[in-house]
Amino acid sequence: MSGTDEPTGSALGIDALLERVRSGYERIEPRDAYAAAHAGEALLVDIRYAALRERDGLIPGALIVERNELEWRLDPHGSHRLPEATSHDLRVVVICNEGYASSLAAESLHRLGLHRATDLIGGFQAWRAAGLPVTP
């Protein structure tokens, strides 16, 4: 290591990586995500780990898909896909706890061809703070 905090070569820090990833699609606010899901125009996918779901609750109607299974479950051509993964045109809203891991997950879905994938700005915490439905 060079003794500095500067990245070497082509490495990015996480903040720069998030900025680059997020510039590739339009993120969605909690109330807009709620309206889209309620209208049947978006699939909410909760990737938080079990301890957070148990602690904070669930978003009614959201699919629970562990982050390490996300691509396998949402690839419309995958052998392990969920029944909801019907098309590359599916609008998926990925939800993590605070809206960071979900950005990386949404970008990964884009690489699979799910061009309408996005993530929830502020994650589950923003959803709850907006007073949107949560079940224990």
N, CA, C and O atoms as a GROMACS GRO file, in nm:
protein
  544
    1MET      N    1   0.084  -0.118   0.000
    1MET     CA    2   0.000   0.000   0.000
    1MET      C    3   0.088   0.123   0.000
    1MET      O    4   0.199   0.120   0.054
    2SER      N    5   0.042   0.229  -0.058
    2SER     CA    6   0.125   0.348  -0.075
    2SER      C    7   0.127   0.438   0.047
    2SER      O    8   0.201   0.536   0.049
    3GLY      N    9   0.047   0.407   0.149
    3GLY     CA   10   0.043   0.493   0.265
    3GLY      C   11  -0.059   0.604   0.256
    3GLY      O   12  -0.074   0.684   0.348
    4THR      N   13  -0.131   0.610   0.144
    4THR     CA   14  -0.238   0.710   0.128
    4THR      C   15  -0.371   0.638   0.118
    4THR      O   16  -0.376   0.516   0.104
    5ASP      N   17  -0.476   0.714   0.126
    5ASP     CA   18  -0.608   0.657   0.111
    5ASP      C   19  -0.657   0.662  -0.033
    5ASP      O   20  -0.773   0.630  -0.060
    6GLU      N   21  -0.572   0.702  -0.125
    6GLU     CA   22  -0.608   0.712  -0.266
    6GLU      C   23  -0.620   0.573  -0.328
    6GLU      O   24  -0.533   0.489  -0.306
    7PRO      N   25  -0.726   0.549  -0.405
    7PRO     CA   26  -0.736   0.421  -0.476
    7PRO      C   27  -0.628   0.412  -0.582
    7PRO      O   28  -0.586   0.513  -0.639
    8THR      N   29  -0.582   0.291  -0.607
    8THR     CA   30  -0.479   0.271  -0.708
    8THR      C   31  -0.542   0.212  -0.833
    8THR      O   32  -0.646   0.145  -0.827
    9GLY      N   33  -0.479   0.236  -0.945
    9GLY     CA   34  -0.527   0.180  -1.071
    9GLY      C   35  -0.668   0.227  -1.101
    9GLY      O   36  -0.697   0.346  -1.096
   10SER      N   37  -0.755   0.131  -1.134
   10SER     CA   38  -0.892   0.165  -1.171
   10SER      C   39  -0.990   0.143  -1.056
   10SER      O   40  -1.111   0.146  -1.078
   11ALA      N   41  -0.941   0.121  -0.936
   11ALA     CA   42  -1.028   0.095  -0.822
   11ALA      C   43  -1.108   0.220  -0.786
   11ALA      O   44  -1.058   0.333  -0.793
   12LEU      N   45  -1.234   0.198  -0.748
   12LEU     CA   46  -1.321   0.306  -0.702
   12LEU      C   47  -1.351   0.285  -0.556
   12LEU      O   48  -1.356   0.172  -0.509
   13GLY      N   49  -1.371   0.393  -0.483
   13GLY     CA   50  -1.425   0.381  -0.349
   13GLY      C   51  -1.574   0.356  -0.361
   13GLY      O   52  -1.633   0.375  -0.467
   14ILE      N   53  -1.636   0.313  -0.251
   14ILE     CA   54  -1.778   0.278  -0.255
   14ILE      C   55  -1.865   0.398  -0.290
   14ILE      O   56  -1.963   0.382  -0.362
   15ASP      N   57  -1.832   0.517  -0.242
   15ASP     CA   58  -1.914   0.634  -0.274
   15ASP      C   59  -1.912   0.664  -0.424
   15ASP      O   60  -2.015   0.695  -0.483
   16ALA      N   61  -1.795   0.654  -0.484
   16ALA     CA   62  -1.784   0.678  -0.629
   16ALA      C   63  -1.855   0.567  -0.707
   16ALA      O   64  -1.919   0.593  -0.809
   17LEU      N   65  -1.843   0.445  -0.659
   17LEU     CA   66  -1.910   0.334  -0.725
   17LEU      C   67  -2.062   0.352  -0.719
   17LEU      O   68  -2.130   0.333  -0.819
   18LEU      N   69  -2.115   0.389  -0.603
   18LEU     CA   70  -2.259   0.413  -0.590
   18LEU      C   71  -2.304   0.525  -0.683
   18LEU      O   72  -2.408   0.514  -0.748
   19GLU      N   73  -2.226   0.632  -0.689
   19GLU     CA   74  -2.262   0.743  -0.778
   19GLU      C   75  -2.267   0.697  -0.923
   19GLU      O   76  -2.360   0.731  -0.996
   20ARG      N   77  -2.169   0.619  -0.965
   20ARG     CA   78  -2.166   0.571  -1.102
   20ARG      C   79  -2.284   0.477  -1.130
   20ARG      O   80  -2.351   0.491  -1.232
   21VAL      N   81  -2.309   0.383  -1.040
   21VAL     CA   82  -2.418   0.288  -1.057
   21VAL      C   83  -2.552   0.360  -1.065
   21VAL      O   84  -2.634   0.332  -1.153
   22ARG      N   85  -2.575   0.453  -0.973
   22ARG     CA   86  -2.703   0.523  -0.967
   22ARG      C   87  -2.727   0.615  -1.086
   22ARG      O   88  -2.841   0.648  -1.116
   23SER      N   89  -2.622   0.655  -1.153
   23SER     CA   90  -2.640   0.741  -1.271
   23SER      C   91  -2.696   0.664  -1.389
   23SER      O   92  -2.736   0.723  -1.489
   24GLY      N   93  -2.699   0.531  -1.379
   24GLY     CA   94  -2.746   0.447  -1.488
   24GLY      C   95  -2.895   0.418  -1.489
   24GLY      O   96  -2.945   0.354  -1.581
   25TYR      N   97  -2.965   0.464  -1.387
   25TYR     CA   98  -3.110   0.442  -1.382
   25TYR      C   99  -3.173   0.544  -1.287
   25TYR      O  100  -3.103   0.611  -1.211
   26GLU      N  101  -3.305   0.552  -1.293
   26GLU     CA  102  -3.377   0.646  -1.207
   26GLU      C  103  -3.425   0.574  -1.082
   26GLU      O  104  -3.499   0.476  -1.091
   27ARG      N  105  -3.383   0.622  -0.967
   27ARG     CA  106  -3.425   0.563  -0.839
   27ARG      C  107  -3.566   0.610  -0.806
   27ARG      O  108  -3.617   0.702  -0.869
   28ILE      N  109  -3.630   0.547  -0.708
   28ILE     CA  110  -3.769   0.577  -0.679
   28ILE      C  111  -3.788   0.609  -0.530
   28ILE      O  112  -3.727   0.547  -0.443
   29GLU      N  113  -3.872   0.706  -0.504
   29GLU     CA  114  -3.907   0.746  -0.367
   29GLU      C  115  -4.010   0.648  -0.309
   29GLU      O  116  -4.083   0.584  -0.384
   30PRO      N  117  -4.016   0.636  -0.176
   30PRO     CA  118  -4.109   0.541  -0.114
   30PRO      C  119  -4.255   0.556  -0.156
   30PRO      O  120  -4.318   0.456  -0.190
   31ARG      N  121  -4.309   0.677  -0.156
   31ARG     CA  122  -4.452   0.693  -0.192
   31ARG      C  123  -4.478   0.654  -0.337
   31ARG      O  124  -4.583   0.598  -0.368
   32ASP      N  125  -4.384   0.684  -0.426
   32ASP     CA  126  -4.398   0.646  -0.567
   32ASP      C  127  -4.390   0.494  -0.583
   32ASP      O  128  -4.462   0.436  -0.664
   33ALA      N  129  -4.302   0.430  -0.506
   33ALA     CA  130  -4.291   0.284  -0.510
   33ALA      C  131  -4.420   0.219  -0.459
   33ALA      O  132  -4.468   0.121  -0.516
   34TYR      N  133  -4.474   0.275  -0.352
   34TYR     CA  134  -4.600   0.224  -0.297
   34TYR      C  135  -4.711   0.233  -0.402
   34TYR      O  136  -4.784   0.137  -0.424
   35ALA      N  137  -4.723   0.349  -0.467
   35ALA     CA  138  -4.827   0.369  -0.568
   35ALA      C  139  -4.808   0.274  -0.685
   35ALA      O  140  -4.905   0.216  -0.734
   36ALA      N  141  -4.685   0.256  -0.731
   36ALA     CA  142  -4.658   0.167  -0.844
   36ALA      C  143  -4.690   0.022  -0.809
   36ALA      O  144  -4.749  -0.050  -0.889
   37ALA      N  145  -4.653  -0.021  -0.690
   37ALA     CA  146  -4.683  -0.158  -0.647
   37ALA      C  147  -4.833  -0.176  -0.632
   37ALA      O  148  -4.888  -0.278  -0.674
   38HIS      N  149  -4.898  -0.079  -0.572
   38HIS     CA  150  -5.043  -0.086  -0.549
   38HIS      C  151  -5.119  -0.091  -0.682
   38HIS      O  152  -5.226  -0.152  -0.690
   39ALA      N  153  -5.067  -0.027  -0.784
   39ALA     CA  154  -5.130  -0.027  -0.916
   39ALA      C  155  -5.091  -0.148  -1.001
   39ALA      O  156  -5.135  -0.162  -1.115
   40GLY      N  157  -5.007  -0.236  -0.945
   40GLY     CA  158  -4.962  -0.353  -1.019
   40GLY      C  159  -4.856  -0.322  -1.123
   40GLY      O  160  -4.835  -0.401  -1.215
   41GLU      N  161  -4.790  -0.207  -1.109
   41GLU     CA  162  -4.690  -0.163  -1.206
   41GLU      C  163  -4.546  -0.190  -1.163
   41GLU      O  164  -4.453  -0.165  -1.239
   42ALA      N  165  -4.528  -0.242  -1.042
   42ALA     CA  166  -4.393  -0.269  -0.993
   42ALA      C  167  -4.396  -0.384  -0.894
   42ALA      O  168  -4.495  -0.405  -0.823
   43LEU      N  169  -4.288  -0.458  -0.891
   43LEU     CA  170  -4.269  -0.567  -0.797
   43LEU      C  171  -4.170  -0.522  -0.690
   43LEU      O  172  -4.054  -0.493  -0.722
   44LEU      N  173  -4.213  -0.514  -0.566
   44LEU     CA  174  -4.124  -0.477  -0.456
   44LEU      C  175  -4.050  -0.602  -0.411
   44LEU      O  176  -4.111  -0.706  -0.387
   45VAL      N  177  -3.917  -0.591  -0.399
   45VAL     CA  178  -3.834  -0.704  -0.358
   45VAL      C  179  -3.746  -0.661  -0.242
   45VAL      O  180  -3.658  -0.576  -0.257
   46ASP      N  181  -3.770  -0.721  -0.128
   46ASP     CA  182  -3.698  -0.691  -0.004
   46ASP      C  183  -3.578  -0.784   0.008
   46ASP      O  184  -3.594  -0.906   0.018
   47ILE      N  185  -3.457  -0.727   0.006
   47ILE     CA  186  -3.335  -0.808   0.015
   47ILE      C  187  -3.269  -0.798   0.153
   47ILE      O  188  -3.157  -0.847   0.170
   48ARG      N  189  -3.337  -0.737   0.250
   48ARG     CA  190  -3.278  -0.727   0.384
   48ARG      C  191  -3.261  -0.865   0.444
   48ARG      O  192  -3.336  -0.958   0.413
   49TYR      N  193  -3.161  -0.878   0.530
   49TYR     CA  194  -3.141  -1.008   0.592
   49TYR      C  195  -3.242  -1.030   0.704
   49TYR      O  196  -3.302  -0.934   0.754
   50ALA      N  197  -3.261  -1.154   0.741
   50ALA     CA  198  -3.368  -1.196   0.831
   50ALA      C  199  -3.372  -1.117   0.961
   50ALA      O  200  -3.481  -1.081   1.007
   51ALA      N  201  -3.258  -1.090   1.021
   51ALA     CA  202  -3.257  -1.019   1.150
   51ALA      C  203  -3.320  -0.881   1.137
   51ALA      O  204  -3.389  -0.837   1.229
   52LEU      N  205  -3.297  -0.812   1.027
   52LEU     CA  206  -3.358  -0.680   1.007
   52LEU      C  207  -3.508  -0.692   0.983
   52LEU      O  208  -3.586  -0.610   1.032
   53ARG      N  209  -3.547  -0.792   0.908
   53ARG     CA  210  -3.691  -0.812   0.885
   53ARG      C  211  -3.763  -0.845   1.015
   53ARG      O  212  -3.873  -0.796   1.040
   54GLU      N  213  -3.700  -0.927   1.097
   54GLU     CA  214  -3.760  -0.963   1.225
   54GLU      C  215  -3.766  -0.844   1.319
   54GLU      O  216  -3.863  -0.827   1.393
   55ARG      N  217  -3.663  -0.762   1.317
   55ARG     CA  218  -3.657  -0.645   1.405
   55ARG      C  219  -3.755  -0.536   1.363
   55ARG      O  220  -3.825  -0.479   1.446
   56ASP      N  221  -3.759  -0.506   1.232
   56ASP     CA  222  -3.831  -0.388   1.185
   56ASP      C  223  -3.964  -0.416   1.116
   56ASP      O  224  -4.046  -0.326   1.101
   57GLY      N  225  -3.987  -0.539   1.076
   57GLY     CA  226  -4.112  -0.573   1.009
   57GLY      C  227  -4.095  -0.587   0.859
   57GLY      O  228  -3.985  -0.582   0.804
   58LEU      N  229  -4.210  -0.606   0.793
   58LEU     CA  230  -4.214  -0.634   0.650
   58LEU      C  231  -4.302  -0.534   0.577
   58LEU      O  232  -4.393  -0.475   0.635
   59ILE      N  233  -4.274  -0.517   0.451
   59ILE     CA  234  -4.361  -0.438   0.364
   59ILE      C  235  -4.464  -0.534   0.305
   59ILE      O  236  -4.426  -0.628   0.234
   60PRO      N  237  -4.592  -0.513   0.333
   60PRO     CA  238  -4.694  -0.603   0.281
   60PRO      C  239  -4.686  -0.615   0.128
   60PRO      O  240  -4.678  -0.515   0.057
   61GLY      N  241  -4.688  -0.738   0.081
   61GLY     CA  242  -4.685  -0.764  -0.062
   61GLY      C  243  -4.547  -0.772  -0.124
   61GLY      O  244  -4.533  -0.816  -0.238
   62ALA      N  245  -4.443  -0.730  -0.050
   62ALA     CA  246  -4.307  -0.738  -0.105
   62ALA      C  247  -4.258  -0.882  -0.104
   62ALA      O  248  -4.283  -0.956  -0.009
   63LEU      N  249  -4.189  -0.920  -0.210
   63LEU     CA  250  -4.124  -1.051  -0.213
   63LEU      C  251  -3.999  -1.045  -0.127
   63LEU      O  252  -3.926  -0.945  -0.129
   64ILE      N  253  -3.973  -1.149  -0.053
   64ILE     CA  254  -3.851  -1.161   0.024
   64ILE      C  255  -3.755  -1.246  -0.058
   64ILE      O  256  -3.782  -1.363  -0.086
   65VAL      N  257  -3.643  -1.188  -0.096
   65VAL     CA  258  -3.541  -1.260  -0.172
   65VAL      C  259  -3.407  -1.222  -0.111
   65VAL      O  260  -3.366  -1.106  -0.117
   66GLU      N  261  -3.339  -1.319  -0.054
   66GLU     CA  262  -3.208  -1.291   0.003
   66GLU      C  263  -3.117  -1.236  -0.106
   66GLU      O  264  -3.125  -1.278  -0.222
   67ARG      N  265  -3.031  -1.144  -0.070
   67ARG     CA  266  -2.944  -1.078  -0.168
   67ARG      C  267  -2.863  -1.178  -0.249
   67ARG      O  268  -2.845  -1.161  -0.370
   68ASN      N  269  -2.813  -1.282  -0.185
   68ASN     CA  270  -2.728  -1.378  -0.256
   68ASN      C  271  -2.806  -1.466  -0.354
   68ASN      O  272  -2.746  -1.545  -0.427
   69GLU      N  273  -2.939  -1.456  -0.356
   69GLU     CA  274  -3.022  -1.533  -0.448
   69GLU      C  275  -3.091  -1.445  -0.553
   69GLU      O  276  -3.157  -1.496  -0.643
   70LEU      N  277  -3.075  -1.315  -0.541
   70LEU     CA  278  -3.154  -1.221  -0.620
   70LEU      C  279  -3.149  -1.248  -0.770
   70LEU      O  280  -3.253  -1.261  -0.834
   71GLU      N  281  -3.031  -1.256  -0.826
   71GLU     CA  282  -3.016  -1.273  -0.971
   71GLU      C  283  -3.078  -1.406  -1.016
   71GLU      O  284  -3.143  -1.412  -1.121
   72TRP      N  285  -3.058  -1.512  -0.939
   72TRP     CA  286  -3.113  -1.642  -0.976
   72TRP      C  287  -3.265  -1.641  -0.973
   72TRP      O  288  -3.329  -1.705  -1.056
   73ARG      N  289  -3.322  -1.570  -0.878
   73ARG     CA  290  -3.468  -1.570  -0.862
   73ARG      C  291  -3.540  -1.476  -0.958
   73ARG      O  292  -3.656  -1.499  -0.990
   74LEU      N  293  -3.472  -1.372  -1.005
   74LEU     CA  294  -3.539  -1.274  -1.092
   74LEU      C  295  -3.502  -1.282  -1.239
   74LEU      O  296  -3.559  -1.210  -1.320
   75ASP      N  297  -3.408  -1.368  -1.275
   75ASP     CA  298  -3.374  -1.385  -1.416
   75ASP      C  299  -3.489  -1.458  -1.486
   75ASP      O  300  -3.515  -1.575  -1.455
   76PRO      N  301  -3.559  -1.392  -1.579
   76PRO     CA  302  -3.675  -1.454  -1.644
   76PRO      C  303  -3.642  -1.584  -1.718
   76PRO      O  304  -3.731  -1.665  -1.742
   77HIS      N  305  -3.516  -1.604  -1.755
   77HIS     CA  306  -3.476  -1.725  -1.826
   77HIS      C  307  -3.407  -1.825  -1.736
   77HIS      O  308  -3.365  -1.931  -1.782
   78GLY      N  309  -3.394  -1.794  -1.607
   78GLY     CA  310  -3.321  -1.880  -1.515
   78GLY      C  311  -3.403  -2.001  -1.470
   78GLY      O  312  -3.526  -1.995  -1.460
   79SER      N  313  -3.334  -2.108  -1.444
   79SER     CA  314  -3.402  -2.230  -1.400
   79SER      C  315  -3.452  -2.221  -1.256
   79SER      O  316  -3.533  -2.302  -1.213
   80HIS      N  317  -3.404  -2.122  -1.180
   80HIS     CA  318  -3.443  -2.106  -1.040
   80HIS      C  319  -3.529  -1.981  -1.019
   80HIS      O  320  -3.541  -1.931  -0.907
   81ARG      N  321  -3.587  -1.931  -1.125
   81ARG     CA  322  -3.662  -1.805  -1.117
   81ARG      C  323  -3.791  -1.822  -1.038
   81ARG      O  324  -3.847  -1.931  -1.029
   82LEU      N  325  -3.835  -1.711  -0.981
   82LEU     CA  326  -3.964  -1.706  -0.915
   82LEU      C  327  -4.074  -1.692  -1.020
   82LEU      O  328  -4.047  -1.642  -1.129
   83PRO      N  329  -4.196  -1.735  -0.989
   83PRO     CA  330  -4.305  -1.720  -1.086
   83PRO      C  331  -4.328  -1.575  -1.128
   83PRO      O  332  -4.374  -1.549  -1.239
   84GLU      N  333  -4.297  -1.480  -1.041
   84GLU     CA  334  -4.316  -1.338  -1.072
   84GLU      C  335  -4.216  -1.286  -1.174
   84GLU      O  336  -4.239  -1.181  -1.235
   85ALA      N  337  -4.107  -1.356  -1.194
   85ALA     CA  338  -4.002  -1.313  -1.288
   85ALA      C  339  -4.041  -1.356  -1.428
   85ALA      O  340  -3.989  -1.454  -1.481
   86THR      N  341  -4.132  -1.282  -1.488
   86THR     CA  342  -4.192  -1.322  -1.615
   86THR      C  343  -4.128  -1.260  -1.738
   86THR      O  344  -4.144  -1.312  -1.848
   87SER      N  345  -4.055  -1.149  -1.720
   87SER     CA  346  -4.008  -1.076  -1.838
   87SER      C  347  -3.893  -0.982  -1.800
   87SER      O  348  -3.880  -0.940  -1.685
   88HIS      N  349  -3.811  -0.951  -1.898
   88HIS     CA  350  -3.707  -0.850  -1.877
   88HIS      C  351  -3.767  -0.710  -1.865
   88HIS      O  352  -3.698  -0.616  -1.824
   89ASP      N  353  -3.894  -0.695  -1.899
   89ASP     CA  354  -3.963  -0.566  -1.886
   89ASP      C  355  -4.022  -0.544  -1.748
   89ASP      O  356  -4.078  -0.438  -1.719
   90LEU      N  357  -4.008  -0.644  -1.661
   90LEU     CA  358  -4.061  -0.633  -1.525
   90LEU      C  359  -3.996  -0.515  -1.452
   90LEU      O  360  -3.874  -0.500  -1.453
   91ARG      N  361  -4.079  -0.434  -1.390
   91ARG     CA  362  -4.027  -0.322  -1.309
   91ARG      C  363  -4.007  -0.373  -1.167
   91ARG      O  364  -4.104  -0.396  -1.094
   92VAL      N  365  -3.883  -0.389  -1.129
   92VAL     CA  366  -3.846  -0.438  -0.997
   92VAL      C  367  -3.795  -0.322  -0.915
   92VAL      O  368  -3.712  -0.244  -0.962
   93VAL      N  369  -3.845  -0.310  -0.791
   93VAL     CA  370  -3.794  -0.210  -0.697
   93VAL      C  371  -3.725  -0.288  -0.585
   93VAL      O  372  -3.792  -0.353  -0.504
   94VAL      N  373  -3.594  -0.280  -0.581
   94VAL     CA  374  -3.516  -0.351  -0.480
   94VAL      C  375  -3.510  -0.265  -0.354
   94VAL      O  376  -3.485  -0.145  -0.360
   95ILE      N  377  -3.531  -0.331  -0.239
   95ILE     CA  378  -3.535  -0.260  -0.111
   95ILE      C  379  -3.437  -0.327  -0.015
   95ILE      O  380  -3.446  -0.446   0.013
   96CYS      N  381  -3.343  -0.246   0.035
   96CYS     CA  382  -3.256  -0.291   0.143
   96CYS      C  383  -3.291  -0.208   0.266
   96CYS      O  384  -3.398  -0.147   0.271
   97ASN      N  385  -3.204  -0.203   0.363
   97ASN     CA  386  -3.237  -0.131   0.485
   97ASN      C  387  -3.234   0.020   0.468
   97ASN      O  388  -3.325   0.090   0.513
   98GLU      N  389  -3.128   0.073   0.402
   98GLU     CA  390  -3.114   0.218   0.392
   98GLU      C  391  -3.090   0.269   0.250
   98GLU      O  392  -3.068   0.389   0.231
   99GLY      N  393  -3.093   0.182   0.150
   99GLY     CA  394  -3.081   0.226   0.012
   99GLY      C  395  -2.940   0.228  -0.044
   99GLY      O  396  -2.912   0.302  -0.138
  100TYR      N  397  -2.852   0.147   0.011
  100TYR     CA  398  -2.716   0.138  -0.043
  100TYR      C  399  -2.695   0.005  -0.116
  100TYR      O  400  -2.665   0.004  -0.235
  101ALA      N  401  -2.710  -0.106  -0.046
  101ALA     CA  402  -2.693  -0.237  -0.108
  101ALA      C  403  -2.793  -0.256  -0.222
  101ALA      O  404  -2.763  -0.324  -0.320
  102SER      N  405  -2.910  -0.196  -0.209
  102SER     CA  406  -3.011  -0.210  -0.314
  102SER      C  407  -2.967  -0.145  -0.445
  102SER      O  408  -3.006  -0.190  -0.552
  103SER      N  409  -2.888  -0.040  -0.436
  103SER     CA  410  -2.837   0.023  -0.559
  103SER      C  411  -2.746  -0.072  -0.635
  103SER      O  412  -2.756  -0.083  -0.757
  104LEU      N  413  -2.659  -0.139  -0.564
  104LEU     CA  414  -2.569  -0.235  -0.628
  104LEU      C  415  -2.649  -0.354  -0.683
  104LEU      O  416  -2.617  -0.406  -0.790
  105ALA      N  417  -2.751  -0.395  -0.610
  105ALA     CA  418  -2.835  -0.506  -0.655
  105ALA      C  419  -2.913  -0.468  -0.781
  105ALA      O  420  -2.922  -0.548  -0.874
  106ALA      N  421  -2.968  -0.348  -0.784
  106ALA     CA  422  -3.043  -0.303  -0.903
  106ALA      C  423  -2.951  -0.299  -1.025
  106ALA      O  424  -2.992  -0.337  -1.135
  107GLU      N  425  -2.830  -0.253  -1.006
  107GLU     CA  426  -2.734  -0.247  -1.117
  107GLU      C  427  -2.704  -0.388  -1.168
  107GLU      O  428  -2.689  -0.409  -1.288
  108SER      N  429  -2.695  -0.483  -1.078
  108SER     CA  430  -2.672  -0.622  -1.117
  108SER      C  431  -2.789  -0.676  -1.199
  108SER      O  432  -2.770  -0.750  -1.296
  109LEU      N  433  -2.910  -0.639  -1.160
  109LEU     CA  434  -3.028  -0.681  -1.237
  109LEU      C  435  -3.028  -0.618  -1.376
  109LEU      O  436  -3.072  -0.681  -1.472
  110HIS      N  437  -2.979  -0.495  -1.386
  110HIS     CA  438  -2.966  -0.432  -1.518
  110HIS      C  439  -2.874  -0.515  -1.606
  110HIS      O  440  -2.902  -0.534  -1.725
  111ARG      N  441  -2.765  -0.563  -1.549
  111ARG     CA  442  -2.671  -0.644  -1.627
  111ARG      C  443  -2.734  -0.774  -1.674
  111ARG      O  444  -2.690  -0.833  -1.773
  112LEU      N  445  -2.838  -0.821  -1.604
  112LEU     CA  446  -2.912  -0.941  -1.646
  112LEU      C  447  -3.017  -0.909  -1.751
  112LEU      O  448  -3.081  -1.000  -1.804
  113GLY      N  449  -3.035  -0.781  -1.783
  113GLY     CA  450  -3.133  -0.742  -1.884
  113GLY      C  451  -3.263  -0.689  -1.827
  113GLY      O  452  -3.354  -0.656  -1.903
  114LEU      N  453  -3.275  -0.681  -1.695
  114LEU     CA  454  -3.394  -0.625  -1.632
  114LEU      C  455  -3.379  -0.473  -1.632
  114LEU      O  456  -3.347  -0.413  -1.530
  115HIS      N  457  -3.403  -0.414  -1.747
  115HIS     CA  458  -3.372  -0.273  -1.772
  115HIS      C  459  -3.458  -0.175  -1.693
  115HIS      O  460  -3.426  -0.057  -1.688
  116ARG      N  461  -3.566  -0.220  -1.633
  116ARG     CA  462  -3.652  -0.131  -1.554
  116ARG      C  463  -3.628  -0.145  -1.404
  116ARG      O  464  -3.698  -0.085  -1.323
  117ALA      N  465  -3.528  -0.224  -1.366
  117ALA     CA  466  -3.497  -0.242  -1.224
  117ALA      C  467  -3.450  -0.110  -1.164
  117ALA      O  468  -3.381  -0.031  -1.229
  118THR      N  469  -3.489  -0.088  -1.041
  118THR     CA  470  -3.449   0.032  -0.968
  118THR      C  471  -3.439  -0.004  -0.820
  118THR      O  472  -3.457  -0.119  -0.782
  119ASP      N  473  -3.410   0.096  -0.739
  119ASP     CA  474  -3.409   0.072  -0.595
  119ASP      C  475  -3.476   0.185  -0.521
  119ASP      O  476  -3.494   0.295  -0.574
  120LEU      N  477  -3.511   0.157  -0.398
  120LEU     CA  478  -3.585   0.251  -0.316
  120LEU      C  479  -3.490   0.347  -0.246
  120LEU      O  480  -3.403   0.305  -0.170
  121ILE      N  481  -3.507   0.475  -0.273
  121ILE     CA  482  -3.424   0.578  -0.208
  121ILE      C  483  -3.448   0.572  -0.057
  121ILE      O  484  -3.562   0.586  -0.012
  122GLY      N  485  -3.343   0.551   0.018
  122GLY     CA  486  -3.354   0.545   0.164
  122GLY      C  487  -3.395   0.410   0.218
  122GLY      O  488  -3.398   0.390   0.340
  123GLY      N  489  -3.427   0.316   0.131
  123GLY     CA  490  -3.458   0.180   0.172
  123GLY      C  491  -3.579   0.167   0.263
  123GLY      O  492  -3.665   0.255   0.268
  124PHE      N  493  -3.582   0.056   0.335
  124PHE     CA  494  -3.693   0.027   0.425
  124PHE      C  495  -3.712   0.138   0.528
  124PHE      O  496  -3.825   0.172   0.563
  125GLN      N  497  -3.603   0.193   0.577
  125GLN     CA  498  -3.613   0.297   0.680
  125GLN      C  499  -3.689   0.419   0.628
  125GLN      O  500  -3.766   0.479   0.702
  126ALA      N  501  -3.667   0.455   0.502
  126ALA     CA  502  -3.740   0.568   0.443
  126ALA      C  503  -3.886   0.532   0.421
  126ALA      O  504  -3.975   0.615   0.439
  127TRP      N  505  -3.912   0.407   0.382
  127TRP     CA  506  -4.050   0.359   0.365
  127TRP      C  507  -4.126   0.377   0.496
  127TRP      O  508  -4.234   0.435   0.500
  128ARG      N  509  -4.066   0.326   0.604
  128ARG     CA  510  -4.131   0.333   0.735
  128ARG      C  511  -4.147   0.478   0.780
  128ARG      O  512  -4.251   0.515   0.833
  129ALA      N  513  -4.044   0.561   0.759
  129ALA     CA  514  -4.050   0.702   0.799
  129ALA      C  515  -4.158   0.778   0.724
  129ALA      O  516  -4.211   0.878   0.774
  130ALA      N  517  -4.190   0.732   0.602
  130ALA     CA  518  -4.295   0.796   0.522
  130ALA      C  519  -4.435   0.754   0.568
  130ALA      O  520  -4.535   0.802   0.515
  131GLY      N  521  -4.441   0.665   0.667
  131GLY     CA  522  -4.569   0.621   0.720
  131GLY      C  523  -4.640   0.520   0.632
  131GLY      O  524  -4.761   0.502   0.644
  132LEU      N  525  -4.565   0.454   0.544
  132LEU     CA  526  -4.624   0.353   0.457
  132LEU      C  527  -4.641   0.222   0.532
  132LEU      O  528  -4.577   0.201   0.635
  133PRO      N  529  -4.728   0.132   0.483
  133PRO     CA  530  -4.761   0.011   0.556
  133PRO      C  531  -4.641  -0.079   0.587
  133PRO      O  532  -4.556  -0.105   0.503
  134VAL      N  533  -4.639  -0.126   0.713
  134VAL     CA  534  -4.539  -0.221   0.760
  134VAL      C  535  -4.612  -0.318   0.851
  134VAL      O  536  -4.694  -0.277   0.934
  135THR      N  537  -4.583  -0.446   0.837
  135THR     CA  538  -4.640  -0.546   0.927
  135THR      C  539  -4.530  -0.604   1.014
  135THR      O  540  -4.415  -0.612   0.972
  136PRO      N  541  -4.567  -0.645   1.134
  136PRO     CA  542  -4.465  -0.702   1.225
  136PRO      C  543  -4.408  -0.834   1.173
  136PRO      O  544  -4.322  -0.894   1.238
   0.00000   0.00000   0.00000
